[in-house]
Amino acid sequence: MRNRLANASSPYLRQHADNPVYWQPWDEIALRHARQTDTPILLSIGYSACHWCHVMAQECFENVTIARVMNSLFINIKLDREERPDIDRVYQLAHQALSGQGGGWPLTVFLDPQDLTPFFAGTYFPPVPRHGLPGFAEVLHKVREYYDTQRDQLRAQAVQLRHWLARTAEGVTGGMPAFGVIDTAVQRIADRFDREWGGSAGAPKFPHAGELELLFDLAASPPPRGDGEPDRARADKCAAMARFTLHRMAQRGLQDHLGGGFFRYCVDEKWTIPHFEKMLYDNAQLLPLYARVAATPRVAAQGGDPHGAADAAAGHERAVAAQAAHGIAAWLAREMTAPGGAFYSAVGADSEGEEGRFYVWTREEIRGLLTADEFTAVEWGFGLEGGPNFEGRAWHLLKAASAEEVAQRMGLPLSQTCVLLAGARERLIAARERREHPPRDDKILTAWNALAISGLARVARMLDDPQFAAPAIRALDALHRTVWIDGELYANVAEPAARIPGFLDDHALLLDALLEVMQLEFDPRDLAWAIALADALREKFADRELGGFRFSSAQHRTPLLRSRSWTDDSLPSGNGVAIRALLRLGHLIGDAHYLGTAERALRAATGALQRYPDACPTVLRGLVESHSPRTQIVVRCRDEQRAAWRRALDEALASAGIVPGSDRIDVFFIPSSLADLPGLLAQRSPRAGGVAYVCEGLSCRAPVESPGALAALFADREAERA
């Protein structure tokens, strides 16, 4: 055999093409050879931005002696978890069952070639024994000996493992989950909330975007208490936790304060030092959260606060959030946009052989680049006064003080201080650009792009800023050209032989993105595409017996188990996104099949929501929208009438305290000239001066025939709710 990764579609796999290991891709050629020769499979799963994956590669897979053992004893398969998340999910579960511990990456799994059942699993292994771990060569010999001498025991264990996996997939289906699960979720989130630093107490600290979206939803539209009244106290608590967490994340080390964008997580409880990779999916989800804070209506100063301290604090919070949102957008445009308009996947953590080398500074480096006043401003503004915060030798920049605080300390006007900070930032960025850059993973993945498209489209409406709309529309067009082929959705942009059929997440997240982009610019193509994706969700992924959706389809030939999950991880739950998207599309076009499929999925989630509702924030958001459907407005008017309708609607939403693009309302401007619309939209006929159709679920108001009447309707509605 030989190493077959040179022409792989994944950059991560190509990084291993020069290893002395005879790596194979996960394909029928490798699997058939393993079956026919009865040679156990060593499956190594990782991804390009995984630091310990690269460490194990350098220590073990580039080691000629260890590679020789691997080649002689196993069929060695290297898998990019981001291309085949279905396979990764199965073997992460199997690792949990076999070891009793959580998994992670790199994941090292040994498989029976006949049925692909794992019989031993671990994560990182060093080349020689250390840190309580055996050396990898020793592991290889013992695993092969076990396979050769204990086949009966191995097969008995395989039967038990398969039964365990099947039970985890079944779950409990019941009636519609009660709102009490939301109370439980909020209480658990509050119990683990870090009141000093935000997020969940302890380390490491991850940005849980789905949880923050849920908190904002509950704050904006609080579900009723037992007496039918909204729970305002809980709403205020939810908003406070979400806003405080986002503010801390933006001020501390999770954000790249020079180049924009956020890192994957921080290793400490104070959000100080990140693991330095930047992922598209994290930034795509954080972008609309920060825009949501930035777009919050101005808070008036409270009584007894003559100097407006509360308003000033809220203004500072909005300014920090706006800077974070624009920083993410700038990073996407500068580093992550492919020539065709879609987005790349990730930027790694390592450069020049060191993690974080691209991002950290010594005082001498900074002092040598700046004027004396610029250095003083940076020293106070970015936290260089104390000792080094990175490995005792360098600084990772934090926002230690606002421009106003720096100006006060320096005794300078705020305008002059801002000039100093801006000039210093430009010099530091220019110097950083001359460093060796971390590697970029240039895979283009449908699900991750859909998250970015949805986020950009929402932000364009929240901030009323077309600079966010244009990249969303370009990226959507790029996906239509490259992953929507002959009515089939693919998970990646690749040559035909390397294309992977779309998973649940690809279909659900792209459907959600289409519903957002159609609110920027209504295109009948996008509506037809959305309907096709919704039909595919029901046909390929829906579990007709248990309800809900399987992650993979029959096309994927996923080994052991087609999993069904309700929890959020790095991406929002595919089941939760599908539920919410089908509810929105079902109400928009009046399709009861979509609504019924979403309701069956929520019933199937009952057991999970009863046991661990706080781990299922996206499904909980679907539950809230099922009970209290979002408002949908369809405006039919001519192009020249749109500005008046838009102005009236924006004023009405502002007076009601609703942020456009948030999750309380959908607005579709459909030109009067369009005909042959599907379903309920066919009944939304245009009128001479324009007309608005306002519905909440299955309940609709009388058609509104003027912009002024639309504004009055919202005023009356808010008065009814007050």
Backbone hydrogen bonds, N-H to C=O, Kabsch-Sander energy under -0.5 kcal/mol:
donor,donor_aa,acceptor,acceptor_aa,energy
4,R,23,W,-2.9
8,A,5,L,-1.8
14,R,10,S,-2.1
15,Q,11,P,-1.7
16,H,13,L,-1.7
17,A,14,R,-1.7
19,N,16,H,-1.1
21,V,61,F,-0.6
23,W,21,V,-2.1
24,Q,76,N,-2.1
27,D,25,P,-1.3
31,L,27,D,-2.3
32,R,28,E,-2.7
33,H,29,I,-2.0
34,A,30,A,-2.1
35,R,31,L,-2.2
36,Q,32,R,-2.8
37,T,33,H,-2.1
38,D,34,A,-0.8
38,D,35,R,-0.7
39,T,34,A,-1.7
41,I,111,L,-2.2
42,L,75,I,-2.6
43,L,41,I,-0.7
43,L,109,V,-3.5
44,S,42,L,-0.6
44,S,77,I,-2.8
45,I,43,L,-0.5
45,I,107,L,-2.8
46,G,79,L,-2.1
50,C,47,Y,-1.6
51,H,49,A,-0.7
54,H,50,C,-1.5
55,V,51,H,-1.9
56,M,52,W,-2.3
57,A,53,C,-2.0
58,Q,54,H,-2.5
59,E,55,V,-2.6
60,C,56,M,-2.8
61,F,56,M,-1.3
62,E,57,A,-1.6
63,N,60,C,-0.9
64,V,62,E,-0.7
67,A,63,N,-2.9
68,R,64,V,-2.1
69,V,65,T,-1.5
70,M,66,I,-2.5
71,N,67,A,-2.8
72,S,68,R,-1.7
73,L,69,V,-1.7
74,F,70,M,-2.2
75,I,40,P,-2.2
76,N,74,F,-0.6
77,I,42,L,-2.8
77,I,75,I,-0.6
78,K,24,Q,-2.1
79,L,44,S,-2.6
81,R,46,G,-2.5
81,R,79,L,-0.7
83,E,80,D,-1.4
84,R,80,D,-2.0
88,D,84,R,-1.9
89,R,85,P,-2.4
90,V,86,D,-1.8
91,Y,87,I,-2.2
92,Q,88,D,-2.2
93,L,89,R,-2.0
94,A,90,V,-2.1
95,H,91,Y,-2.2
96,Q,92,Q,-2.0
97,A,93,L,-2.1
98,L,94,A,-2.8
99,S,95,H,-2.8
100,G,96,Q,-1.9
101,Q,95,H,-0.5
107,L,45,I,-2.6
108,T,106,P,-0.5
108,T,122,G,-3.0
109,V,43,L,-2.8
109,V,107,L,-0.6
110,F,120,F,-2.9
111,L,41,I,-2.7
112,D,117,T,-2.6
115,D,112,D,-0.5
116,L,112,D,-2.3
119,F,110,F,-2.5
120,F,110,F,-1.0
122,G,108,T,-2.7
130,R,133,L,-1.7
133,L,130,R,-2.3
136,F,126,P,-2.3
137,A,127,P,-0.7
139,V,135,G,-2.0
140,L,136,F,-2.6
141,H,137,A,-2.1
142,K,138,E,-2.3
143,V,139,V,-2.7
144,R,140,L,-2.1
145,E,141,H,-2.2
146,Y,142,K,-2.3
147,Y,143,V,-2.3
148,D,144,R,-2.2
149,T,145,E,-2.0
150,Q,146,Y,-2.2
154,L,150,Q,-2.6
155,R,151,R,-2.5
156,A,152,D,-2.1
157,Q,153,Q,-2.3
158,A,154,L,-1.9
159,V,155,R,-1.9
160,Q,156,A,-1.8
161,L,157,Q,-2.5
162,R,158,A,-2.5
163,H,159,V,-2.1
164,W,160,Q,-2.3
165,L,161,L,-2.6
166,A,162,R,-2.3
167,R,163,H,-2.1
168,T,164,W,-2.0
169,A,165,L,-1.2
170,E,166,A,-0.8
170,E,167,R,-0.8
171,G,167,R,-1.0
174,G,603,R,-1.7
181,V,178,A,-1.7
182,I,179,F,-1.4
183,D,179,F,-1.2
184,T,180,G,-2.1
185,A,181,V,-2.3
186,V,182,I,-2.8
187,Q,183,D,-2.3
188,R,184,T,-2.4
189,I,185,A,-2.5
190,A,186,V,-2.6
191,D,187,Q,-2.4
192,R,188,R,-1.6
193,F,190,A,-0.8
194,D,199,G,-2.9
195,R,193,F,-0.9
198,G,194,D,-2.6
201,A,192,R,-3.4
205,K,266,C,-2.6
206,F,204,P,-0.5
208,H,206,F,-0.9
209,A,207,P,-1.5
212,L,208,H,-1.8
213,E,209,A,-2.5
214,L,210,G,-2.1
215,L,211,E,-2.3
216,F,212,L,-2.2
217,D,213,E,-2.5
218,L,214,L,-2.7
219,A,215,L,-1.7
220,A,216,F,-2.5
221,S,217,D,-2.9
225,R,229,E,-3.5
228,G,225,R,-1.9
231,D,223,P,-1.1
232,R,230,P,-1.4
235,A,231,D,-1.9
236,D,232,R,-2.6
237,K,233,A,-2.0
238,C,234,R,-2.7
239,A,235,A,-2.4
240,A,236,D,-2.3
241,M,237,K,-2.2
242,A,238,C,-2.2
243,R,239,A,-2.7
244,F,240,A,-2.3
245,T,241,M,-2.1
246,L,242,A,-2.3
247,H,243,R,-2.3
248,R,244,F,-2.5
249,M,245,T,-2.5
250,A,246,L,-2.1
251,Q,247,H,-1.8
252,R,248,R,-1.9
253,G,271,W,-3.5
254,L,271,W,-0.5
255,Q,249,M,-0.7
255,Q,252,R,-0.7
256,D,261,G,-2.8
257,H,255,Q,-1.0
260,G,256,D,-1.8
263,F,254,L,-3.0
264,R,275,H,-0.8
264,R,277,E,-2.0
265,Y,275,H,-0.7
266,C,205,K,-2.6
267,V,273,I,-2.8
268,D,273,I,-0.5
271,W,268,D,-0.9
275,H,265,Y,-2.8
276,F,274,P,-0.7
278,K,347,V,-2.3
280,L,345,S,-2.7
283,N,279,M,-1.8
284,A,280,L,-2.6
285,Q,281,Y,-1.5
286,L,282,D,-2.2
287,L,283,N,-2.0
289,L,285,Q,-0.7
290,Y,286,L,-2.4
291,A,287,L,-2.0
292,R,288,P,-2.0
293,V,289,L,-1.5
294,A,290,Y,-2.6
295,A,291,A,-2.1
296,T,293,V,-1.2
305,D,302,Q,-1.4
308,G,305,D,-2.2
312,A,308,G,-2.6
313,A,309,A,-2.6
314,A,310,A,-2.3
315,G,311,D,-2.4
316,H,312,A,-2.3
317,E,313,A,-2.3
318,R,314,A,-2.4
319,A,315,G,-2.3
320,V,316,H,-2.5
321,A,317,E,-2.2
322,A,318,R,-2.6
323,Q,319,A,-2.3
324,A,320,V,-2.1
325,A,321,A,-2.5
326,H,322,A,-2.6
327,G,323,Q,-2.1
328,I,324,A,-2.1
329,A,325,A,-2.2
330,A,326,H,-2.4
331,W,327,G,-2.2
332,L,328,I,-2.6
333,A,329,A,-2.2
334,R,330,A,-2.6
335,E,331,W,-2.7
336,M,331,W,-0.9
336,M,332,L,-1.0
338,A,336,M,-0.6
338,A,342,A,-3.1
341,G,338,A,-1.9
344,Y,336,M,-3.0
345,S,441,D,-1.7
345,S,443,K,-0.5
346,A,441,D,-1.3
347,V,278,K,-2.6
348,G,439,P,-3.4
351,S,354,E,-2.3
354,E,351,S,-2.2
356,G,349,A,-2.8
357,R,354,E,-1.0
359,Y,356,G,-1.3
360,V,356,G,-1.5
361,W,395,W,-2.4
366,I,362,T,-1.9
367,R,363,R,-3.2
368,G,364,E,-2.1
369,L,365,E,-0.6
369,L,366,I,-1.2
370,L,366,I,-1.2
375,F,371,T,-2.6
376,T,372,A,-2.1
377,A,373,D,-2.4
378,V,374,E,-2.5
379,E,375,F,-3.1
380,W,376,T,-2.1
381,G,377,A,-2.8
382,F,378,V,-3.0
384,L,379,E,-2.1
385,E,379,E,-0.7
389,N,394,A,-0.5
390,F,394,A,-2.7
391,E,389,N,-0.6
393,R,390,F,-2.2
394,A,390,F,-1.5
395,W,361,W,-3.6
397,L,395,W,-0.5
398,L,382,F,-1.4
399,K,251,Q,-3.3
400,A,381,G,-1.5
400,A,398,L,-1.3
401,A,381,G,-1.4
406,V,402,S,-2.5
407,A,403,A,-2.6
408,Q,404,E,-2.0
409,R,405,E,-2.2
410,M,406,V,-2.5
411,G,407,A,-1.1
412,L,407,A,-2.0
417,T,413,P,-2.1
418,C,414,L,-2.6
419,V,415,S,-1.7
420,L,416,Q,-2.0
421,L,417,T,-2.7
422,A,418,C,-2.5
423,G,419,V,-2.5
424,A,420,L,-2.5
425,R,421,L,-2.4
426,E,422,A,-2.2
427,R,423,G,-2.0
428,L,424,A,-2.6
429,I,425,R,-2.6
430,A,426,E,-2.3
431,A,427,R,-2.2
432,R,428,L,-2.6
433,E,429,I,-2.3
434,R,430,A,-0.7
434,R,431,A,-0.8
435,R,432,R,-1.7
441,D,346,A,-2.6
442,D,440,R,-0.8
445,L,443,K,-0.6
446,T,491,A,-2.3
449,N,445,L,-2.2
450,A,446,T,-2.7
451,L,447,A,-1.9
452,A,448,W,-1.8
453,I,449,N,-2.8
454,S,450,A,-2.7
455,G,451,L,-2.4
456,L,452,A,-2.7
457,A,453,I,-2.4
458,R,454,S,-2.3
459,V,455,G,-2.4
460,A,456,L,-2.4
461,R,457,A,-1.3
462,M,458,R,-2.7
463,L,459,V,-2.9
465,D,460,A,-1.5
468,F,465,D,-1.5
469,A,465,D,-0.6
470,A,466,P,-2.0
472,A,468,F,-1.0
473,I,469,A,-2.3
474,R,470,A,-2.4
475,A,471,P,-2.4
476,L,472,A,-2.1
477,D,473,I,-2.3
478,A,474,R,-2.2
479,L,475,A,-2.2
480,H,476,L,-2.2
481,R,477,D,-1.7
482,T,478,A,-1.7
483,V,479,L,-2.8
484,W,479,L,-1.0
485,I,483,V,-0.8
485,I,488,E,-2.4
486,D,484,W,-0.5
488,E,485,I,-1.4
490,Y,483,V,-2.2
491,A,500,I,-3.7
492,N,500,I,-0.5
493,V,444,I,-2.0
494,A,492,N,-0.7
498,A,495,E,-1.8
499,R,495,E,-0.6
499,R,496,P,-1.1
502,G,489,L,-2.8
504,L,551,F,-2.7
507,H,503,F,-1.9
508,A,504,L,-2.9
509,L,505,D,-2.6
510,L,506,D,-1.6
511,L,507,H,-2.1
512,D,508,A,-2.2
513,A,509,L,-2.2
514,L,510,L,-2.5
515,L,511,L,-1.9
516,E,512,D,-1.3
517,V,513,A,-2.8
518,M,514,L,-2.5
519,Q,516,E,-1.2
520,L,517,V,-1.9
521,E,517,V,-2.4
526,D,523,D,-1.0
527,L,523,D,-1.6
528,A,524,P,-2.4
529,W,525,R,-2.2
530,A,526,D,-2.6
531,I,527,L,-2.2
532,A,528,A,-2.1
533,L,529,W,-2.4
534,A,530,A,-2.5
535,D,531,I,-2.4
536,A,532,A,-2.0
537,L,533,L,-2.4
538,R,534,A,-1.8
539,E,535,D,-2.4
540,K,536,A,-3.1
541,F,536,A,-0.7
541,F,537,L,-1.3
542,A,537,L,-1.2
543,D,548,G,-2.9
544,R,542,A,-0.9
547,G,543,D,-2.2
550,R,541,F,-3.2
551,F,563,S,-3.3
556,H,553,S,-1.3
557,R,554,A,-0.9
561,L,559,P,-2.7
563,S,561,L,-1.0
568,D,615,A,-2.1
569,D,571,L,-2.4
575,N,565,S,-0.6
577,V,573,S,-2.7
578,A,574,G,-2.4
579,I,575,N,-2.4
580,R,576,G,-2.1
581,A,577,V,-2.7
582,L,578,A,-2.7
583,L,579,I,-2.0
584,R,580,R,-2.1
585,L,581,A,-2.8
586,G,582,L,-2.7
587,H,583,L,-2.1
588,L,584,R,-2.0
589,I,585,L,-2.4
590,G,586,G,-1.1
591,D,586,G,-1.6
592,A,590,G,-0.7
595,L,591,D,-1.5
596,G,592,A,-2.7
597,T,593,H,-2.2
598,A,594,Y,-2.2
599,E,595,L,-2.2
600,R,596,G,-2.4
601,A,597,T,-1.9
602,L,598,A,-2.0
603,R,599,E,-2.2
604,A,600,R,-2.1
605,A,601,A,-1.2
606,T,603,R,-1.4
607,G,172,V,-2.0
609,L,605,A,-2.6
610,Q,606,T,-2.0
611,R,607,G,-1.7
612,Y,608,A,-2.9
615,A,612,Y,-1.4
616,C,613,P,-1.8
620,L,616,C,-2.3
621,R,617,P,-2.0
622,G,618,T,-1.6
623,L,619,V,-2.1
624,V,620,L,-2.4
625,E,621,R,-2.2
626,S,622,G,-1.8
627,H,623,L,-2.0
628,S,624,V,-3.0
631,T,664,R,-1.9
632,Q,695,C,-3.2
633,I,666,D,-2.7
634,V,693,Y,-2.4
635,V,633,I,-0.6
635,V,668,F,-2.8
636,R,634,V,-0.6
636,R,691,V,-2.8
637,C,635,V,-0.6
637,C,670,I,-0.9
641,Q,638,R,-1.4
642,R,638,R,-0.8
642,R,639,D,-0.9
645,W,641,Q,-1.7
646,R,642,R,-3.1
647,R,643,A,-2.6
648,A,644,A,-2.2
649,L,645,W,-2.4
650,D,646,R,-2.9
651,E,647,R,-2.2
652,A,648,A,-2.1
653,L,649,L,-2.8
654,A,650,D,-2.5
655,S,651,E,-2.2
656,A,652,A,-1.3
657,G,654,A,-1.3
658,I,653,L,-2.8
662,S,659,V,-2.2
665,I,662,S,-0.9
666,D,631,T,-2.7
668,F,633,I,-2.9
669,F,667,V,-0.5
670,I,635,V,-2.7
670,I,668,F,-0.8
672,S,637,C,-1.6
674,L,671,P,-1.5
680,L,589,I,-3.2
681,L,678,P,-1.4
682,A,679,G,-1.5
683,Q,680,L,-1.6
684,R,681,L,-1.1
685,S,683,Q,-1.9
690,G,687,R,-1.6
691,V,636,R,-1.9
692,A,704,V,-2.9
693,Y,634,V,-2.7
694,V,692,A,-0.5
695,C,632,Q,-2.7
695,C,693,Y,-0.5
696,E,699,S,-3.3
697,G,630,R,-0.8
699,S,696,E,-1.8
700,C,698,L,-0.5
701,R,694,V,-3.0
704,V,692,A,-2.9
705,E,703,P,-0.5
710,L,706,S,-1.8
711,A,707,P,-2.1
712,A,708,G,-2.3
713,L,709,A,-2.2
714,F,710,L,-1.8
715,A,711,A,-2.0
716,D,712,A,-2.6
717,R,713,L,-2.5
718,E,714,F,-2.5
719,A,715,A,-1.9
720,E,716,D,-2.2
721,R,717,R,-1.6
722,A,718,E,-1.3
